[in-house]
Amino acid sequence: MIAEQHVREIRRLADLKAKALVEKDAKVLAGIIHEDFRYTNSHGRIYDKKSYIGLFEGSSEMSFTSQEYSGLEVNIHGRIAV
């Protein structure tokens, strides 16, 4: 059941990230986002870890009142989770 443990951990981290985004908690985000992180928004702008966290850290540029997800599906392929 190691795969199920990984799925639970991914869901836990997704919940933690959602909470950190709403609370603008840069310390939590910095702790769970990998150094090689890249995010591309719907306008094609690319953010690295620092610039992504900067969107939320003490800024009014980006703000969430809540963040929820549904239907999260995690598939384990060897050492990769998709």
C-alpha positions as a Markdown table, in Angstrom:
| # | Residue | x | y | z |
|---|---|---|---|---|
| 1 | Met | 0.0 | 0.0 | 0.0 |
| 2 | Ile | 2.9 | 2.4 | -0.5 |
| 3 | Ala | 1.2 | 4.0 | -3.5 |
| 4 | Glu | -1.8 | 4.8 | -1.3 |
| 5 | Gln | 0.5 | 6.5 | 1.2 |
| 6 | His | 1.9 | 8.7 | -1.6 |
| 7 | Val | -1.6 | 9.6 | -2.8 |
| 8 | Arg | -2.5 | 10.6 | 0.8 |
| 9 | Glu | 0.7 | 12.7 | 1.1 |
| 10 | Ile | 0.0 | 14.5 | -2.2 |
| 11 | Arg | -3.6 | 15.3 | -1.1 |
| 12 | Arg | -2.2 | 16.5 | 2.3 |
| 13 | Leu | 0.2 | 18.8 | 0.5 |
| 14 | Ala | -2.5 | 20.1 | -1.9 |
| 15 | Asp | -4.6 | 21.0 | 1.2 |
| 16 | Leu | -1.7 | 22.6 | 2.8 |
| 17 | Lys | -0.9 | 24.7 | -0.3 |
| 18 | Ala | -4.6 | 25.8 | -0.7 |
| 19 | Lys | -4.6 | 26.9 | 3.0 |
| 20 | Ala | -1.3 | 28.7 | 2.6 |
| 21 | Leu | -2.5 | 30.6 | -0.5 |
| 22 | Val | -5.6 | 31.8 | 1.2 |
| 23 | Glu | -3.6 | 32.9 | 4.3 |
| 24 | Lys | -0.8 | 34.3 | 2.2 |
| 25 | Asp | 1.7 | 32.2 | 4.2 |
| 26 | Ala | 4.9 | 32.5 | 2.2 |
| 27 | Lys | 6.8 | 30.4 | 4.7 |
| 28 | Val | 4.6 | 27.4 | 4.2 |
| 29 | Leu | 4.6 | 27.9 | 0.4 |
| 30 | Ala | 8.4 | 28.1 | 0.4 |
| 31 | Gly | 8.6 | 24.9 | 2.4 |
| 32 | Ile | 6.4 | 22.8 | 0.1 |
| 33 | Ile | 7.3 | 24.2 | -3.4 |
| 34 | His | 10.4 | 22.8 | -5.1 |
| 35 | Glu | 13.2 | 25.0 | -6.2 |
| 36 | Asp | 12.6 | 24.0 | -9.8 |
| 37 | Phe | 8.9 | 25.0 | -9.6 |
| 38 | Arg | 7.4 | 26.7 | -12.7 |
| 39 | Tyr | 3.9 | 28.0 | -13.0 |
| 40 | Thr | 2.3 | 29.3 | -16.2 |
| 41 | Asn | -0.8 | 31.4 | -15.8 |
| 42 | Ser | -3.7 | 31.7 | -18.2 |
| 43 | His | -2.1 | 34.7 | -19.9 |
| 44 | Gly | 1.2 | 32.7 | -20.6 |
| 45 | Arg | 3.2 | 34.5 | -17.9 |
| 46 | Ile | 5.8 | 32.1 | -16.3 |
| 47 | Tyr | 6.7 | 32.3 | -12.6 |
| 48 | Asp | 9.5 | 30.6 | -10.8 |
| 49 | Lys | 9.2 | 29.7 | -7.1 |
| 50 | Lys | 10.2 | 33.1 | -5.8 |
| 51 | Ser | 8.0 | 35.2 | -8.2 |
| 52 | Tyr | 5.0 | 32.8 | -7.6 |
| 53 | Ile | 5.3 | 33.2 | -3.8 |
| 54 | Gly | 5.8 | 36.9 | -4.3 |
| 55 | Leu | 2.3 | 37.1 | -5.9 |
| 56 | Phe | 0.7 | 36.3 | -2.5 |
| 57 | Glu | 3.2 | 37.6 | 0.0 |
| 58 | Gly | 1.9 | 40.8 | 1.4 |
| 59 | Ser | 0.5 | 41.8 | -2.0 |
| 60 | Ser | -2.9 | 42.8 | -3.2 |
| 61 | Glu | -2.0 | 41.6 | -6.7 |
| 62 | Met | -3.3 | 38.1 | -6.0 |
| 63 | Ser | -5.7 | 37.1 | -3.2 |
| 64 | Phe | -7.9 | 34.1 | -2.5 |
| 65 | Thr | -10.8 | 34.0 | -0.2 |
| 66 | Ser | -10.9 | 30.3 | -0.6 |
| 67 | Gln | -9.2 | 27.6 | -2.7 |
| 68 | Glu | -10.8 | 24.3 | -3.2 |
| 69 | Tyr | -10.3 | 21.4 | -5.6 |
| 70 | Ser | -12.6 | 18.5 | -6.5 |
| 71 | Gly | -12.0 | 15.3 | -8.3 |
| 72 | Leu | -8.3 | 15.2 | -7.6 |
| 73 | Glu | -6.9 | 12.1 | -9.2 |
| 74 | Val | -3.4 | 10.9 | -8.5 |
| 75 | Asn | -1.8 | 8.2 | -10.5 |
| 76 | Ile | 1.5 | 6.7 | -9.5 |
| 77 | His | 3.9 | 5.5 | -12.2 |
| 78 | Gly | 7.1 | 4.2 | -10.6 |
| 79 | Arg | 8.6 | 7.2 | -8.8 |
| 80 | Ile | 6.4 | 9.7 | -10.6 |
| 81 | Ala | 2.9 | 10.9 | -9.5 |
| 82 | Val | 0.7 | 12.5 | -12.0 |
